[in-house]
Amino acid sequence: MRAAAVGIVALFLLSVVPAPASAARQPRDPLTCAATLDCPLAEIDLMTMPQRLEFLIAMSEGPAAEIAPGYAPRWGNIAGIITFFAAHDMGEPGTWVSYVDAGILEGIERGIAIAAGRGTDTFGNPGSALWASYLVRLRDGELTGRAAHDRAWSEAEQAATDHGVTVAEQVHGLVASGVEQRFFSYSEFYRWVLRNRPALFDVVSPGARPGERFQLTFVDWFTDVTNPVPARRGAELALDLAEFDAVGGPFSGLALLHAYAEYLAPEYLAAARA
């Protein structure tokens, strides 16, 4: 009888004692988040980098493409950076890099949700409203010029990035390492270039719209936000420079130029055969 009573008490305690924090903080799978568009920054932070890449691609090819058809890989450069993080084991959950990256993805997620008419909650992320505006303007044909497009894209990513930094530093008390801060400066410069592309440059060197061939100049190619290659190669170079790697830096620079040359080669070969 006593053993039975102990068993009943044990079962009762198991039913009322909350699950361990690790079990309670398991994120939903990336495809679910991409479908519901309501996974907050704290949940995205728990995703691995491969999961975040799956999440981003699913959002881009799914609900975002329904709002503004075409430009499916409109966040290709962010995909390139996430791939870079995964290759270098950067951005483990709970780290400064992770929170900043999660802020970027949350802004995109909620921007899509708002643009799709699924509510107006920004989740406190200033980038959400700007991403929603970007998608609506893209859909309505207001961003056909490269300068206007790149400025709108960059302003949205900058706001979401700044929010991620705030969460990392002011909410969680994290500080970027010297290498992380120098690497972050590279991304800040990239967004600055996007925001400050002169409209006159669209006349002198229009290039194609993002995602369309043919991005002739290096700047057009490097700032094509739908292409993951320049971002990935540029990140490799930025990391080497951030680490003051005198050996790796030149090789990463050559790899970046080689990627650009590979991009140009088919066009030049086609022109030569014509």
Secondary structure, DSSP 8 states (H G I E B T S, - for coil): -HHHHHHHHHHHHHHHS---HHHHT----HHHHHHH----HHHHTTS-HHHHHHHHHHHHHTHHHHHS-S-TTTTHHHHHHHHHHHHTT---TTSHHHHHHHHHHHHHHHHHHHHTTS----TT-HHHHHHHHHHHHHHTT---SHHHHHHHHHHHHHHHHHHHHHIIIIIS-----HHHHHHHHHHHHHHHHHHT--HHHHHHS----TTSS---SHHHHHT-TT-HHHHHHHHHHHHHHHTT-TTHHHHHHHHHHHHHHHHHHHHHHHHHH-
